[in-house]
Each structure stands twice: as C-alpha cells, then as structure tokens.
Amino acid sequence: MTKTNIGTNSVWAGEKEYLVHGATQVPVVHSVAYGYEDMDEWYEVAIGNKKGHIYGRNTNPTVQAFEDKVKSLEGAESATSFSTGMAAISNTLSTFLFPGDRIVSIKDTYGGTNKIFTEFLPSLNINVELCETGNHEAIEAEVAKGCKILYLETPTNPTVKVTDIERMVKAGHDAGALVIIDNTFATPINQRPLQFGVDLVIHSATKFLGGHADALGGVVCGRDSLVSKIYHYREINGATMDPMAAYLLLRGMKTLQLRVNKQCENALKVANYLQSHEMVEDVFYPGLEKHPGHEIAKKQMDNFGGMFSFALKGGVETIRQLLPKLEYAHRAANLGAVETTVGPSRTTSHVECTPEERAAMGIPEGLVRYSAGIEDADDLIADLEQAFQAISSPEKV
C-alpha cells in the first residue's frame, strides 16, 4: 500500500474494514452482544484466535476503528481505548505496578495524574518519586536507583514544560524501566514519542483528538505485547469506551491536522501578544524563544502546540475580572476544542489539589490555562485587549 502522510491517515486510517453497505462513514454499532451459529467459530473468536466481537465490554466495531486510527497516527503496533483519559492512565499504571514497585515521574503532571501519584499509589505500597520537571539530571539519578516505570508528560498541563524524550528513554531503558508518555498536549500531529523509543503513549482523546468537546475517551498505544496486557486489565475492570463516543472521536479526528495546525498558529500569535502586555507577569509556551524548553521542543516536536498558560499581575482577583469579559472563549475545564477555552488551574487542571499542593508543583494561583481554538487570531487578540482595557489596572485590583 502507498505510504501516506499523517493528514491523510487522519481522514482514512482504520476505517475501510468497518464500512458496510456502501457507507462512506463508520457506523455506530450499539449492539452489546454478537451472535454465532457455529459454536467452534464462536470459541475461536472468544479466545482471540480469530477476528471478531463477542461482547461490548471487550470490543466493538466502532471502537476498534477509532483504535486503529490512533494506532496509525502514532505509528504503533497496537492500541486500546477507555471511557476517559484518566481511565487510560489509571488502567495502564494498574496493569504494570504492584506493591513494592517504584515509579519515577515529574511534579507538575495533570492534577488527576498527580493525585494517583500522591494519594492512590502510595496507599497500595507503591513507591513514587516525583522530580522537578525539566531537571533531567535529577530524573536520571532517580531512575538509576531502579524503577518499574518512568512516567512523563510533555508538554505538561498546565505549565507547558518540556522534557527531552530521547534522553529520558535512554535513562529509563538503561534501568530496565517502561517509559510511558502522556502525549495529549502535543498530539501525534506535533510529536510521536514512539519514534524516540517510548514504550507506551497515552492520550486523553476527549481533548485534541476529538476536538469538539462532545465525547469522552482515552487511548494507549505501543507494542502489542504491552497493549494486550492493558487491554486484558481494562476488559475485566470495565472502563470501556462507548461506541457513540468512538464515532464522535472518529469524526473529529478527520480534521485533526487542520485543527491542530491552526491552533498552533493561534497559540503562538496570542502568546507573543501576551508576553509584552503590562498586566501579564509571564507567559509559558515552548514556541517562545525565552521558554527554557524551546530548543528541546524544536528537536522533538513538529510544532509547539495549541496550549499555553500565562500568569497575571494581581493574581486570582485579576482573573476574576478578566475572564468573564472575554467574548471568544469558553470559561470551562476542557482543552483542545475548536473553540478557545480558558480557565485558572485552580478550577481546571488542578482543581483536585489544594493551594499548597499547587504551589509545590510550581503552579501559581494566578495562572491561566489558554487552549487556542481555530478562530481568527486577530479576533482572539482583540478580544483579550478589550477585556484588559475593561478592567482596572493591576495596582487597583
């Protein structure tokens, strides 16, 4: 078959096998069970010796098409899906970690992931070491002490810090660890960690993959020998993707390259505008040359992503005044959609954490997470400008 580019695969990959009756779109298959007249064939499908489906908690044709598309985009042998992004993360970790094991990660992962590291895994007698994000020497030193998993998120949510994937893969593999990366912010359009030797890649499909804020889902992909173990854990524990969600995610992924390219373009323009604004303390975006991870991002990413964050002078009180005045932004706990979405970390990515926990992760209370949509960048900048003009100056806040 002709080798195709990622934009073409976003449209076509994983679908042809599931098109029926001349349809040009993958159907939504809502059937819970799948019947067989031949008992021997049924058994062969049930034990995995023959392709097919037996029960919706295990597999589903619409869901399979979604998994096949993600597998193609990430260049993976295999993929399996989940009801949410957090289900993908928690099921993957639960598949491989047991009491007495050790995992090394970074401090400022997504808030839900951080809660797994600080609350749930320690309660199971699993040792967790969280390192300063970007301190590659510290991470390498902890990994060298021995660990079962090195878990990374790059760029991070919401501080948009960048980790050198190739360097971390070497450290992890030298220590015999599995290297797992959450690639939600970058998407396979901008970054394909498996090419750098990563073992497993995770996405919250709810975000950029779906892109329309109307379907929950998660996915993990990598070598079949690893993914099959995660699939087995998920099929028994039951965090199955709904077929209607799979259909919506499939539909969204057809425009993934178009959307993400535009979101990257908008994010860079808006971040550049904000970094020179008198009411902005700092802007965090790897596309800015001043960003400490800029050179690493240039090396391992095709573009810098549609996400950034910025800290406002006056902190939370300025946020309270500014965000409600934006006309072209949803104030909501989501990201990656076609519409611009904004919100402070204290009500979005790290709502589960206390102010003290956020501070320990380097997340100021005055931090705003900005998910650039596909609107015209000039309109987004003008919208921010009118909102700034409408509020008091920082000294009066």
C-alpha positions in Angstrom: 0.0 0.0 0.0 1.2 3.5 -0.7 2.8 5.3 2.2 0.6 8.1 3.3 1.2 11.2 5.4 -0.3 11.9 8.8 -3.0 14.3 7.5 -4.3 11.6 5.0 -4.2 9.0 7.8 -6.3 11.3 10.0 -9.0 11.0 7.4 -8.7 7.4 6.1 -6.8 5.2 8.6 -8.6 2.4 10.3 -12.0 2.9 8.6 -12.2 0.8 5.4 -12.7 -2.5 7.1 -15.7 -1.2 9.0 -17.6 0.5 6.1 -20.7 -1.6 5.3 -23.5 -1.4 2.7 -21.6 1.1 0.7 -21.5 3.6 3.5 -18.7 6.2 3.5 -18.7 6.6 7.3 -18.1 4.0 10.0 -21.4 3.2 11.6 -22.2 3.4 15.3 -22.7 -0.2 16.5 -24.7 -0.2 19.7 -25.1 -4.0 20.0 -24.0 -5.4 23.3 -23.5 -8.9 22.1 -22.5 -10.6 18.8 -24.1 -13.9 17.8 -22.6 -17.0 16.2 -24.3 -20.0 14.6 -21.1 -22.1 14.7 -20.0 -22.9 18.2 -16.4 -23.6 17.2 -16.1 -20.2 15.4 -17.6 -18.5 18.5 -15.0 -20.1 20.7 -12.1 -19.2 18.4 -13.3 -15.5 18.4 -13.8 -15.6 22.2 -10.2 -16.8 22.9 -8.7 -14.4 20.3 -7.6 -16.9 17.7 -10.0 -15.3 15.1 -11.0 -11.8 14.5 -14.5 -10.8 15.6 -16.5 -9.5 18.6 -18.4 -11.3 21.3 -19.4 -8.7 24.0 -19.4 -4.9 24.1 -17.3 -4.6 27.3 -14.5 -6.4 25.4 -14.6 -5.0 21.9 -16.8 -3.1 19.5 -16.5 -2.4 15.7 -16.8 1.4 16.0 -14.4 1.5 18.9 -12.0 -0.7 17.0 -12.0 1.7 14.1 -11.1 4.5 16.5 -8.2 2.5 18.0 -6.9 1.6 14.5 -6.8 5.2 13.5 -4.9 6.3 16.6 -2.5 3.3 16.1 -1.8 4.5 12.6 -1.2 8.1 13.6 1.2 7.2 16.4 2.9 4.5 14.3 2.1 1.9 16.9 1.7 -1.9 16.7 -1.5 -1.8 18.8 -3.9 0.5 20.6 -6.7 0.0 23.2 -9.3 2.6 24.3 -11.0 3.6 27.5 -14.0 5.6 28.7 -11.9 8.6 29.7 -8.3 9.8 29.6 -7.9 9.2 33.3 -9.1 5.6 32.8 -6.4 5.2 30.2 -3.8 6.5 32.7 -5.0 4.6 35.8 -5.6 1.3 33.9 -2.2 1.5 32.3 -0.4 2.1 35.7 -2.5 -0.6 37.4 -1.6 -3.1 34.8 2.1 -2.9 35.5 2.5 -1.7 39.1 2.3 -3.9 42.2 3.0 -3.4 45.9 6.7 -2.8 46.4 7.3 -1.4 42.9 8.7 2.0 42.3 7.7 4.7 39.7 9.5 7.9 38.8 7.7 10.9 37.4 7.6 14.7 37.4 6.0 17.1 39.8 3.7 19.1 37.6 1.7 16.4 35.7 -2.0 16.9 35.2 -3.8 17.2 38.5 -5.7 13.8 38.3 -2.4 12.0 37.4 -0.7 13.8 40.3 -3.4 12.5 42.7 -2.7 9.0 41.5 0.9 9.5 42.3 0.5 11.3 45.7 -2.6 9.5 47.0 -3.6 6.2 45.4 -0.4 4.5 44.5 1.2 5.1 48.0 -1.8 3.6 49.6 -1.0 0.4 47.6 2.5 0.4 48.9 3.9 1.5 45.6 6.8 3.9 45.9 6.6 7.2 44.0 9.4 9.7 43.3 8.4 13.0 41.8 11.2 15.1 40.3 11.4 18.7 39.2 10.2 18.9 35.7 13.0 19.8 33.3 15.7 18.7 35.8 16.9 15.9 33.6 19.9 15.1 35.8 17.6 14.6 38.9 15.3 12.4 36.9 18.2 10.3 35.6 19.6 9.9 39.1 16.3 8.7 40.5 15.7 6.3 37.6 19.2 4.9 38.0 18.2 3.8 41.6 15.7 1.4 40.0 12.1 1.7 39.0 9.4 -0.2 37.2 8.0 2.8 35.2 9.3 6.2 34.2 6.1 8.3 33.5 6.3 11.6 31.7 4.0 14.3 30.3 5.4 16.6 27.7 4.4 19.4 27.3 2.9 19.4 30.8 -0.5 20.5 31.8 -0.8 23.4 32.6 2.7 24.8 32.9 3.7 23.6 29.4 7.2 22.4 30.5 9.1 20.2 28.1 11.1 17.1 28.8 13.8 15.6 26.5 12.1 12.4 25.4 15.2 10.7 23.8 17.3 11.4 26.8 14.7 10.1 29.2 14.1 7.0 27.1 17.8 6.1 27.4 17.7 6.6 31.2 14.6 4.5 31.6 15.7 1.7 29.4 19.2 1.6 30.9 17.4 1.0 34.3 15.1 -1.6 32.8 12.0 0.6 33.2 9.0 1.1 31.0 8.8 4.6 29.6 5.3 6.0 29.3 4.4 9.4 28.0 1.1 11.4 28.0 1.1 13.0 24.6 -2.3 14.8 24.9 -1.0 18.3 24.6 1.3 17.6 21.6 -1.0 15.2 19.7 0.6 12.9 17.1 0.4 15.8 14.6 3.2 17.5 16.6 5.0 14.7 18.4 5.3 10.9 18.0 7.1 9.6 21.1 7.3 6.0 19.9 9.8 7.2 17.3 12.1 8.1 20.2 11.8 4.7 21.8 9.0 5.3 24.2 7.2 2.1 25.2 3.6 3.4 25.6 1.8 6.6 24.6 -1.3 7.8 26.3 -3.9 10.4 25.1 -7.0 11.9 26.7 -8.9 11.6 23.4 -11.5 14.0 24.9 -9.2 16.8 24.1 -7.4 17.4 20.7 -8.2 14.1 19.1 -11.9 14.6 19.3 -11.6 18.4 19.1 -15.3 19.3 19.6 -15.8 18.9 23.3 -18.6 16.4 22.9 -17.1 13.0 23.6 -15.1 11.5 26.5 -12.4 8.9 25.8 -8.8 7.8 26.3 -6.4 5.6 24.4 -3.0 4.0 24.9 -0.8 2.6 22.1 2.5 0.9 21.7 3.9 -2.6 21.3 1.3 -5.3 21.1 2.9 -7.3 23.9 2.3 -4.4 26.3 -1.0 -3.1 25.0 -2.5 -6.6 25.1 -1.9 -6.7 28.9 -3.5 -3.3 29.3 -6.5 -4.4 27.2 -6.9 -7.5 29.4 -6.9 -5.4 32.5 -9.4 -3.0 31.0 -11.8 -5.6 29.7 -12.0 -7.2 33.1 -12.2 -3.9 35.1 -14.7 -2.4 32.6 -13.6 1.1 31.7 -14.9 0.6 28.1 -15.3 3.3 25.5 -18.9 3.9 24.5 -19.4 3.3 20.7 -21.2 6.7 20.3 -18.1 8.4 21.8 -15.9 6.4 19.4 -18.0 7.6 16.5 -17.7 11.3 17.5 -14.0 10.9 18.1 -13.5 9.3 14.7 -15.4 12.1 13.1 -13.3 14.7 14.9 -10.0 13.1 14.0 -10.7 13.6 10.3 -9.8 17.2 10.7 -7.1 16.7 13.3 -4.2 18.0 11.2 -6.2 21.1 10.1 -7.3 21.9 13.5 -4.0 21.4 15.3 -2.0 23.4 12.8 -4.4 26.3 13.1 -4.4 26.0 16.9 -0.6 26.1 16.9 -0.6 29.2 14.7 -3.1 30.9 17.0 -1.3 29.9 20.2 2.0 31.4 19.0 0.4 34.7 17.9 -1.6 35.1 21.1 1.3 34.1 23.4 3.5 36.7 21.6 0.9 39.4 22.2 0.5 38.5 25.9 4.3 38.4 26.7 4.5 42.2 26.0 1.3 43.1 27.9 1.8 45.2 31.0 -0.8 43.2 33.0 0.9 39.9 32.3 3.6 38.6 34.7 4.8 35.7 32.4 3.8 33.5 29.5 4.6 29.8 29.3 4.8 28.5 25.7 7.5 26.4 24.2 7.2 28.3 20.9 8.6 31.4 22.6 12.4 31.6 22.4 12.6 32.6 26.0 10.9 29.3 27.1 13.5 27.1 28.8 12.4 24.1 26.8 12.3 25.8 23.4 15.3 24.1 22.0 14.2 20.7 23.2 10.8 21.3 21.7 12.3 22.3 18.4 14.2 19.0 18.4 11.3 16.6 19.1 8.1 18.5 18.0 7.0 19.4 14.6 5.2 22.5 16.0 4.7 23.9 19.5 1.1 23.0 20.3 -2.2 24.9 20.8 -1.8 25.2 24.6 -0.1 27.8 26.7 -0.5 29.4 30.1 0.1 32.9 31.5 0.4 34.5 34.9 -1.5 37.7 35.6 -0.3 40.5 37.8 -2.8 40.8 40.6 -3.3 37.0 40.6 -6.7 35.5 41.3 -8.5 38.8 41.6 -7.4 39.9 38.1 -8.5 36.5 36.7 -12.0 37.1 38.3 -12.3 40.4 36.5 -10.6 39.5 33.1 -12.0 36.1 32.1 -15.8 36.9 32.3 -15.2 39.8 29.8 -13.8 37.5 27.1 -16.3 37.1 24.2 -14.5 34.4 22.2 -13.5 31.9 25.0 -15.4 29.4 27.0 -14.6 29.5 30.7 -14.6 25.8 31.2 -12.5 22.8 32.4 -11.6 21.5 28.9 -9.0 22.0 26.2 -8.2 21.1 22.6 -11.6 22.1 21.2 -12.3 24.2 18.1 -13.4 27.0 20.4 -10.9 28.8 22.6 -11.2 27.7 26.2 -9.6 29.4 29.2 -9.6 28.9 33.0 -7.3 29.1 36.0 -5.6 25.9 37.1 -7.4 26.0 40.4 -10.7 25.3 38.6 -9.4 23.2 35.7 -6.3 21.0 35.5 -5.6 21.0 39.3 -9.0 21.5 40.9 -8.4 18.4 42.9 -5.3 19.9 44.6 -5.0 22.3 47.5 -3.4 25.7 47.0 -0.4 24.3 48.9 -0.1 21.3 46.6 -0.4 23.6 43.5 2.4 25.8 44.9 4.6 22.8 45.5 4.1 21.9 41.8 5.1 25.4 40.7 1.6 26.4 39.7 0.7 29.9 40.8 -2.9 30.7 41.8 -2.9 33.5 39.2 -2.1 31.1 36.3 -4.5 31.0 33.4 -4.5 28.0 31.0 -5.3 29.0 27.5 -6.4 26.5 24.8 -6.3 28.3 21.5 -9.2 27.4 19.2 -9.4 27.7 15.4 -10.9 31.3 15.4 -9.1 34.1 13.6 -6.0 35.0 15.8 -6.6 38.7 15.3 -10.0 38.4 16.8 -8.7 36.4 19.8 -6.0 39.1 20.4 -8.6 41.9 20.1 -10.9 40.1 22.5 -8.1 39.9 25.1 -7.2 43.6 24.5 -10.8 44.7 25.1 -11.0 42.6 28.2 -7.8 44.1 29.6 -9.0 47.6 28.8 -12.3 46.9 30.6 -10.8 46.0 33.9 -8.8 48.0 36.4 -5.0 48.3 36.3 -3.1 45.8 38.4 -2.4 48.5 41.1 -6.1 49.0 41.6 -7.1 45.3 41.6 
